[in-house]
Every structure is written in structure tokens, then in C-alpha cells.
């Protein structure tokens, strides 16, 4: 009987192990960085510094460091500038990075909890490297890339040498204590589909990862944006709806510094978080809701609307908000010297004036090829001017005889509030 029981326990343990594969961690880049660092700071010779960096760190890069450099566009100069400018920072950071392995069990436990919520979780390797302050965490494919100079710091790290705009991250985010949360957030990103490049899509992408990483780890988000948004819900939602389709204001909501009156960065994460949380809470089948959120197809507008409208966060359905925005957009028309679709336009250097339905901001412009492509696009000279009231814009084109031309007045034109022009296609033919 005892033998049978022991065998059963062994079999059950093997089953559990098979269900929760061991997480792969790679931190060799940290060790290599400090070897290179010691040699770099031992000399003022910039040629030698570059050689040490290359031979001792970059040439020995793990796939994770290689990915990190690609994703964040790091160059050797970025590393050397950071190393030489902040000696006290690096000396206090070093012991924290060298003991990262003690955090592996807690990170792996968080990943296993995520797997319980989402059994389809595909494996991803987590790499700890040292960059030059451009990310604390990101991904490339199935690689989780942790920027250890940001993510592994705690309040013992001296940050006074760093630029003032960079210091709040270390004070406000408590990065080291929230490392499992960060890693889980990035792990979720490795499972998600690519987002569409618009404000709502990117906020959903980030907010879903933040909500589900909190759900898996049992930790509250360390982003000040989440707490601020919860406390000031109506004000944040009102401002977000105003900005929803204004690309000029995207940096106020994601991946940057907020310059609007709310003064809190990354509030778009809160919007996505709140939508995900409300959608999850209102779903009868929680497992199905998590699967839908993680596997959300951002190119499928009907599914995105299902999630957003299902959250009831916005005052109106997303389709209605978009229709109202479309109605508010300015329009264009050709004012002179011909009407659109003309087939007898005089060839030669021609000043073409485009009129707008309302004043624009007087500086944002862009013209592009039409549907027929580059061969139907005339040579445009540098002669381009706005009218005094910004209600028209004139450019000069070199028109050849007996040609069919298309010129697209693009939506980069916009009002002072950032509302984009509806694209306008100028299509005409020149006379013989």
C-alpha cells in the first residue's frame, strides 16, 4: 500500500511538473556588463572604452540583449555615455543586479498563477540585461526583455546624477519590489496579437496586460496612473474621449510625459485597465473573458467594440463617438486654378490652391501619391504657402502635357485642436 501511495505521489508530481514547465531565465548579460564596466571606468581613452564594451559585453550578447538593442535602437555610444555620466548610480545599482537570481522563484510563481488563469500560455524566455534607460521591460517575439538598470533598482540606488525627468520613475514605481508584476505584464504581451497604431488599441493592449498581471500576481498596479484614474474617473474619461481620435495628444496618454492638465503620465494604461476590469467583472464566464482579452484581435473592430462597449466606461458607444468625430473633421476642395476632375488643365509650373472648410493650424501639411501611385504624381517644388487666415494652402507643381495626375492632400493637415482633415484626392488631366 505504501509503495502504491509513493508511486501515486511521484506520478502526480510528474504530472504537475509537466503542466507547469520550468521557466527559463537568462542573466549572463548582467555579469558581462559589470566585467566590461570595470574595464571601461579604468580608462579615459574612448577608443579603449569602446573596445572593452564591444569585446566584453556586446560581442557576448545573449539573444535577449541583441533583441533589446534592436527594439530600443541602442548603439555603443548610448552605453558609454550612460556609464561615464552616472558613476554613483552604477556603483549603488551593481549589487542589486548581481542578486537578481533570488527573484526567480517569485517570478516563476507569478507565471504559474497566470497559467492557471490562461492555460494556453505559450512559453517565453526572460532575459535580464543592462541597457541605457530606454525601457524597464519590453518584448520581441517570445523574448521578455528586462532593462535591469531600471527594473532592478530600489530606494538604495543613488539617482541624484540622473536627469530630473528620469528620477520620478525610481521614486514612484518601486521597481524592484514590483519585478514579478513587471515580468508578468511583459509575459502577457508575448501572448497578445499586435495592436493597431491608434490610441484606443494601444491603451487596450497595455491596460489588458496590466489588469491581468495584477490578477495573476495578486498585486496592485505600481503605476500611479491606475490609482489616479480610479480616484478621478469622470475627469479622466471625459478628457480621454475628447482626445480619442487626436493623434497629436497620444503622448499624453501612453509611453511619455503628459502635457495636458491632468499631469499624470500613462493614463491610457488606466483606460485600458478599467475597460479590461469592467469587461471581466461583467462576464459570466471569467475564463472565457480572460481568453478573449489576451487573444483580442485589434484589427477586428466589432470585437474591440464588444469589449469597449461592454465595459460601459465611455458615455456613448465607441461607434457613435467615432461618427461624431468624423462629422467634426474639416474638409478640402481645390480652389484654383481648375476644378477637380478637369481633363484640360494647362501644363507648366502651376500654383494649386486648396481651400479648407475652416481654419487649420497653419503648419501641419502633407501631400502624397494617389491610388494610381508614383507615376501619376507630378514634381512638386519647394514653393508652398499658407493664406493669412489659414483657410487655404498653395503649392507649386510642374505639370507635363497630356498626363493624368493624382495628388493626395493627406490627413496630416489638422485644426489647432488636432482634428485631422478628411483626406482629399486631387485628380486631373493636362491638355496636349
Protein Blocks (a to p, Z undefined) as FASTA:
>chain_A
ZZmmmmmmmmmmmmmmmmmccddddfklmmmmmmmmmmmmmpcbfklmmmmmmmmmmmmp
cfklmmmmmmnopafklmmmmmmmmmmlmmmmmmmmmmmmmmmmmmmmmmmmmmmmmmml
ccddddddddehiafbdcehjaccddfklmmpcfkbccklpcfklmmmmmmnommlmmmm
mmmmmmmmmmpccddddfklmmmmmmmmmmmmmmmnopacfbfklmmmmmmmmmmmmmmm
mmmmmmklmmmmgopacfbfnopghklmmmmmmmmmmmmmmpmblmlmmmmmmmocfklm
klmmmmmmmnomambdfklmmmmmmmmpccdddfbfcdehiakbcedjdddddddfbdce
hlagcddddfkojmlcccddfbdcddfklpaccddddddehiacdddddfkbccfkopac
ddddddddddZZ
